[in-house]
Amino acid sequence: MPEQNTGGKIAPAATAERESNPAISSAPSRSGSDSLPSGGTTTRKKGRMRLYLVAGGLVLLVAGLLLWRYFGSYESTDDAQVDVHLYPVSARISGYVIKVNVDDNQYVEKGTVLVEIDPRDYEVAVAQAQASLASAEATAKSLNITVPITSVSTESQISATASDVENAKAGVRAAQKQLTAAHAQVEQAEASDVKLQDDVERYRLLVEKKEVADQIYDQAVSAAKASTASIEALKASEAAAEDGVRQAEARQATAVANYQSAQTGPQQVSSTRARVQAAIADVEQKRAALDQAKLNLQYTRVVAPVSGEVNKTVVVGLNVQPGQQLLTVVPLDEVWITANFKETQLRHMTGGQKVNISVDSNGRTYKGHLDSISGATGPLFSLLPPENATGNYVKIVQRIPVKIVLEPGENKDRQLRPGMNVEPKVYLR
């Protein structure tokens, strides 16, 4: 029997036997105290490695999911700037600038007097307008008083002339009756005179024959002469009666003419009333001219339409014309953000969504919300909008302006200035 190595080494014969028998060679040696712990450690390391890989994959998956949800929860762009409505302040009248009350970049409140124009010419215009108004009011007042007087006078005149016409007609009838009576008396007297003349002739023959006394003949002659004289008087009365008829007819014609003239009284009253209306209209015109003159005097003081900072182009001594721009007021309290998002970014955007605005100038982040989305892309509002109906059309992603409004109190210090570059981040959910 071979000797065993007490030092723990296997004899050569045993070694050869294990090499020839694989089962024996693969089995752990009972006498080797380090063989069992070395195999178990390797297995545990491999198990831990697989566990670490699985855990790392899960962590990466969760992190990727979180990043996807985070980056998908907002849309942002660097094509954005601060915007505002600029208020140009222009002159409404012509004149000489005597005072400028503000400097460039000075903050002013609404209603502050910015520029003063020489008011003396406009004060004179106000005085002239006041005098013209007073004159027109006096004229209208006098005409207004004339209307009732003219109306009453017209009615009285119509009544009086109508009465005169009736009286004239009665006078004509009376004169005609007198003429008729005078004509009858003349005829009667002429008839009597024929008899008396015949008596004279008969008595003359009888006197020559001495058949009647001379006294009787003389009486007959006297009666005949008296009859002839009476006829002449009656004919004169008849002529006077004819003149009376003509005069009465003339008075009747005059009365009728006066009555016809009086009939135009209502038209005269209407004409007077029309003049009153014209005078009242003239008063209103003069009052409007006075109001305009007062407005022009008020326009000599150019005031700020809103609160904001001023940029001026006017100096003392400048002769300005209506419509000439003097200053520009920038209302820093009314700024908003105009962000030009790509059309592919607007799918989930809607009004009211929260927005964080990063400002390049001061590094601050302002809070706001999405107010509205423009009705068209930016190029359509340009002077020469694009025409895509061409053969060389190339599809380009368009940008659409989006208005973002700051939350109240975010710009208290007024550091946001129109034109500044900002980067808004719109949170979609």
C-alpha positions in Angstrom: 0.0 0.0 0.0 1.4 3.3 -0.9 2.1 5.8 1.8 -0.3 8.8 2.3 1.0 12.2 2.3 0.3 13.7 5.7 0.7 17.1 4.2 -2.7 17.0 2.6 -1.5 16.0 -0.9 -3.2 13.1 -2.8 -1.0 10.2 -3.8 -0.2 9.6 -7.4 -2.3 6.5 -7.6 -5.3 8.2 -6.3 -4.9 10.9 -8.8 -4.7 8.6 -11.7 -7.8 6.7 -10.5 -9.9 10.0 -10.4 -8.7 11.0 -13.8 -9.8 7.7 -15.2 -13.2 7.9 -13.5 -15.0 11.1 -14.2 -17.6 10.6 -11.6 -14.9 10.4 -9.0 -13.1 13.4 -10.4 -16.3 15.6 -10.5 -17.3 14.7 -7.0 -16.2 17.1 -4.3 -13.3 15.9 -2.2 -14.4 15.4 1.3 -10.9 16.0 2.5 -10.7 19.4 0.6 -12.1 22.0 3.0 -12.2 24.9 0.4 -14.0 23.3 -2.6 -17.7 23.7 -1.5 -17.7 27.4 -0.5 -16.1 28.6 -3.9 -18.9 27.1 -6.1 -21.8 28.6 -4.0 -20.4 32.1 -4.2 -20.3 32.1 -8.0 -23.9 31.0 -8.2 -25.0 33.7 -5.8 -23.1 36.4 -7.8 -24.8 35.4 -11.0 -28.2 35.5 -9.3 -27.5 39.0 -7.9 -26.3 40.2 -11.3 -29.6 39.1 -13.0 -31.5 40.8 -10.2 -29.6 44.0 -10.7 -30.2 43.9 -14.4 -33.9 43.4 -14.0 -34.1 46.1 -11.3 -32.1 48.5 -13.6 -34.4 47.7 -16.5 -37.4 48.5 -14.4 -35.9 51.7 -13.1 -35.0 52.8 -16.7 -38.5 51.9 -17.8 -40.2 53.8 -15.0 -37.8 56.7 -15.6 -38.5 56.7 -19.3 -42.2 56.6 -18.6 -42.0 59.5 -16.2 -39.9 61.5 -18.7 -42.3 60.7 -21.5 -45.2 61.9 -19.3 -43.3 65.0 -18.2 -42.1 66.1 -21.7 -45.6 65.3 -23.0 -47.3 67.3 -20.4 -46.3 70.7 -21.8 -45.4 72.5 -25.0 -42.8 75.2 -25.2 -41.1 77.5 -27.8 -38.4 80.1 -28.0 -40.2 82.0 -30.7 -42.0 84.3 -28.2 -41.8 87.9 -27.1 -43.5 90.4 -24.8 -46.2 92.4 -26.6 -48.4 95.4 -25.9 -50.6 98.0 -27.6 -48.6 101.2 -28.2 -50.7 104.3 -27.7 -49.6 107.1 -30.1 -50.6 110.6 -28.8 -51.2 113.1 -31.6 -52.4 116.7 -31.8 -56.1 117.3 -32.6 -55.6 121.0 -33.4 -52.9 123.1 -35.0 -50.8 125.5 -32.9 -47.5 126.5 -31.2 -46.2 124.2 -28.5 -45.4 126.3 -25.4 -44.7 123.6 -22.9 -43.7 119.9 -22.7 -44.3 118.4 -19.2 -42.6 115.0 -19.5 -39.2 113.5 -20.4 -38.3 110.4 -22.3 -39.0 107.1 -20.5 -40.9 108.9 -17.7 -43.9 107.0 -16.2 -47.1 109.0 -16.2 -50.6 108.3 -15.0 -53.7 108.4 -17.2 -54.9 112.0 -17.7 -51.6 113.6 -17.0 -51.0 116.8 -19.1 -48.2 115.9 -21.5 -48.0 118.9 -23.9 -49.5 122.4 -23.8 -50.3 124.3 -27.0 -50.8 128.1 -27.1 -54.5 128.6 -26.2 -54.9 132.3 -26.9 -56.3 131.9 -30.5 -58.8 129.4 -29.2 -59.9 131.6 -26.3 -60.7 134.3 -28.8 -62.7 131.8 -30.9 -64.7 130.8 -27.8 -65.5 134.5 -27.1 -66.6 135.0 -30.7 -68.8 131.9 -30.6 -70.4 133.1 -27.3 -71.2 136.5 -28.9 -72.7 134.9 -32.0 -74.8 132.6 -29.8 -76.1 135.5 -27.8 -77.1 137.4 -31.0 -78.9 134.4 -32.4 -80.8 133.8 -29.2 -82.0 137.5 -29.1 -83.2 137.2 -32.7 -85.0 134.0 -32.1 -86.6 135.5 -28.9 -87.9 138.6 -30.8 -89.3 136.5 -33.6 -90.9 134.2 -31.2 -92.7 137.1 -29.5 -93.8 138.4 -33.0 -95.7 135.2 -33.8 -98.6 135.6 -31.4 -98.9 139.3 -32.1 -99.0 138.7 -35.8 -101.6 136.0 -35.3 -103.9 138.1 -33.3 -103.4 141.1 -35.6 -104.2 139.0 -38.6 -107.4 137.7 -37.1 -108.5 141.2 -36.2 -107.7 142.5 -39.6 -109.7 139.8 -41.3 -112.7 140.6 -39.2 -112.4 144.3 -39.7 -112.0 144.1 -43.5 -114.9 141.7 -43.7 -117.0 144.3 -41.9 -115.7 147.1 -44.1 -116.8 145.0 -47.2 -120.3 144.7 -45.8 -120.5 148.4 -45.0 -119.2 149.3 -48.4 -121.9 147.1 -50.1 -124.6 148.8 -47.9 -123.2 152.2 -49.0 -123.4 151.2 -52.6 -127.0 150.1 -52.2 -127.9 153.3 -50.4 -126.2 155.5 -53.0 -128.0 153.6 -55.8 -131.3 154.2 -54.0 -130.5 157.9 -53.7 -129.7 158.0 -57.4 -132.9 156.3 -58.3 -134.9 158.8 -56.1 -133.0 161.8 -57.6 -133.8 160.5 -61.1 -137.5 160.1 -60.2 -137.6 163.7 -58.9 -136.0 165.0 -62.1 -138.6 163.2 -64.2 -141.4 164.5 -62.0 -140.1 168.0 -62.1 -139.6 167.9 -65.9 -143.2 166.7 -66.2 -144.5 169.6 -64.1 -142.3 172.0 -66.0 -143.9 171.0 -69.3 -147.3 171.8 -67.9 -146.1 175.2 -66.5 -144.5 176.1 -69.8 -147.7 175.3 -71.6 -149.7 177.4 -69.0 -147.4 180.4 -69.7 -148.1 180.1 -73.5 -151.8 179.9 -72.9 -151.9 182.8 -70.5 -149.8 184.9 -72.9 -152.5 184.4 -75.6 -155.3 185.2 -73.2 -153.5 188.3 -72.0 -153.2 189.5 -75.5 -156.9 189.1 -75.9 -157.5 190.8 -72.5 -159.3 187.8 -71.4 -157.2 187.3 -68.2 -155.5 189.7 -65.9 -151.8 190.4 -66.3 -151.3 189.3 -62.8 -152.3 185.8 -63.6 -149.9 185.7 -66.6 -147.1 187.0 -64.4 -147.8 184.3 -61.8 -147.7 181.6 -64.6 -144.3 183.0 -65.9 -142.9 183.0 -62.3 -144.0 179.4 -61.7 -142.5 178.3 -65.0 -139.2 179.9 -64.2 -139.2 178.3 -60.7 -139.9 174.9 -62.3 -137.0 175.3 -64.7 -134.7 176.2 -61.8 -136.0 173.3 -59.7 -135.2 170.9 -62.6 -131.7 172.2 -62.8 -131.3 171.6 -59.0 -132.8 168.2 -59.2 -130.5 167.3 -62.1 -127.5 168.5 -60.0 -128.7 166.3 -57.2 -129.0 163.4 -59.6 -125.5 163.9 -60.7 -124.3 164.1 -57.1 -126.2 160.8 -56.4 -124.4 159.2 -59.4 -121.1 160.4 -57.9 -122.1 158.9 -54.6 -122.8 155.6 -56.2 -119.4 155.6 -57.9 -117.7 156.5 -54.6 -119.6 153.8 -52.8 -118.5 151.3 -55.4 -114.9 152.5 -55.1 -115.1 152.1 -51.3 -116.5 148.6 -51.8 -113.6 147.7 -54.1 -111.1 149.0 -51.6 -112.8 147.1 -48.8 -112.7 143.9 -50.9 -109.1 144.4 -51.7 -108.3 145.0 -48.0 -110.2 141.8 -47.1 -108.3 139.8 -49.7 -105.1 141.2 -48.4 -106.1 140.3 -44.9 -106.8 136.7 -46.1 -103.0 136.4 -46.6 -102.5 136.9 -42.8 -102.3 133.2 -42.0 -99.6 132.7 -44.6 -97.8 135.7 -43.1 -98.1 134.0 -39.7 -96.7 130.8 -41.1 -93.9 132.7 -42.7 -93.1 134.3 -39.4 -93.2 130.9 -37.7 -90.8 129.6 -40.3 -88.4 132.5 -39.6 -88.7 131.6 -35.9 -87.8 128.0 -36.7 -84.9 129.2 -38.8 -83.7 131.4 -36.0 -83.9 128.5 -33.5 -81.9 126.4 -35.9 -79.4 129.2 -36.1 -79.2 129.2 -32.3 -78.5 125.5 -32.3 -75.8 126.0 -35.0 -74.2 128.8 -33.0 -74.4 126.6 -29.8 -72.6 123.8 -31.6 -70.0 126.2 -32.9 -69.4 127.3 -29.3 -69.1 123.7 -28.1 -66.6 123.0 -30.9 -64.6 126.1 -29.9 -64.6 125.0 -26.3 -63.4 121.5 -27.4 -60.6 123.1 -29.4 -59.6 125.1 -26.4 -59.6 121.9 -24.3 -57.5 120.2 -27.0 -54.6 122.7 -26.3 -53.8 120.4 -23.3 -52.7 117.0 -24.6 -53.2 114.4 -22.0 -52.1 110.8 -21.6 -54.7 108.3 -22.7 -53.4 105.5 -20.5 -50.8 105.0 -17.7 -47.3 104.1 -19.0 -43.9 105.2 -20.0 -43.5 108.0 -22.5 -41.4 108.3 -25.7 -41.6 111.8 -27.1 -40.8 113.4 -30.4 -42.1 116.9 -29.6 -40.2 119.9 -28.3 -41.1 123.4 -27.2 -41.5 125.8 -30.2 -42.8 123.2 -32.6 -45.8 124.2 -34.8 -48.0 121.1 -34.8 -50.8 120.1 -37.2 -53.9 118.0 -36.5 -53.0 114.3 -36.6 -49.2 114.9 -36.0 -47.8 112.4 -33.6 -46.2 114.0 -30.5 -45.6 111.1 -28.1 -46.0 107.4 -27.6 -47.3 105.9 -24.4 -46.2 102.3 -23.5 -48.7 100.8 -21.0 -46.3 98.4 -19.1 -49.2 97.2 -16.9 -51.0 95.8 -19.9 -48.3 93.6 -21.5 -48.9 90.1 -22.7 -46.9 87.3 -24.4 -47.2 86.4 -28.0 -45.8 82.9 -28.6 -45.6 81.5 -32.1 -46.1 77.8 -31.7 -45.8 75.2 -34.5 -49.1 74.0 -35.8 -48.2 70.5 -34.6 -48.0 71.8 -31.0 -51.6 73.1 -30.8 -53.3 69.7 -30.7 -54.0 69.8 -27.0 -53.8 73.5 -26.3 -56.9 75.3 -25.1 -57.8 78.5 -23.3 -57.1 78.7 -19.6 -54.2 76.4 -19.4 -51.4 77.4 -17.0 -48.2 78.8 -18.5 -44.7 79.4 -17.0 -42.8 82.2 -18.8 -39.0 82.2 -18.6 -37.6 85.7 -19.3 -34.1 86.0 -20.8 -33.4 89.5 -19.5 -33.8 88.9 -15.7 -33.9 85.1 -15.5 -37.2 85.1 -13.7 -40.2 82.9 -14.3 -43.6 84.5 -14.5 -46.9 82.7 -14.2 -49.8 83.2 -16.7 -52.5 81.4 -18.6 -53.3 80.8 -22.2 -55.8 83.4 -23.3 -56.5 82.6 -27.0 -55.2 81.2 -30.2 -55.0 83.4 -33.3 -57.5 82.9 -36.1 -54.8 82.5 -38.7 -51.1 81.9 -39.2 -48.7 84.8 -38.9 -47.9 85.1 -42.7 -51.5 85.6 -43.6 -51.5 88.9 -41.7 -48.4 90.2 -43.6 -48.5 92.7 -46.4 -47.8 90.0 -49.0 -49.3 86.8 -47.8 -47.9 83.6 -49.4 -49.5 82.0 -52.4 -49.3 78.2 -52.2 -51.1 77.4 -55.4 -47.8 76.9 -57.3 -46.1 74.0 -58.9 -43.1 74.2 -56.7 -45.0 74.0 -53.4 -43.0 72.7 -50.4 -44.9 71.8 -47.2 -43.5 73.9 -44.3 -44.7 73.6 -40.7 -46.5 76.9 -40.0 -46.5 78.9 -36.7 -49.6 80.3 -35.2 -49.6 83.2 -32.7 -50.9 82.3 -29.2 -51.8 85.0 -26.7 -50.6 84.4 -23.1 -51.8 86.7 -20.3 -49.9 87.2 -17.1 -51.6 86.5 -13.8 -52.4 89.6 -11.7 -49.5 91.0 -9.9 -46.8 89.2 -11.8 -45.4 92.3 -13.4 -45.7 94.7 -10.5 -42.1 96.0 -11.0 -42.8 96.5 -14.7 -39.6 94.8 -15.7 -41.3 93.2 -18.7 -40.8 95.4 -21.7 -42.4 94.9 -25.1 -40.1 93.1 -27.5 -38.2 91.1 -24.9 -37.5 87.4 -25.7 -39.2 84.8 -23.5 -39.7 81.1 -23.4 -43.3 80.1 -22.4 -44.1 76.6 -21.3 -47.8 75.6 -21.7 -48.9 72.8 -19.4 -51.4 70.7 -21.3 -52.7 68.7 -18.2 
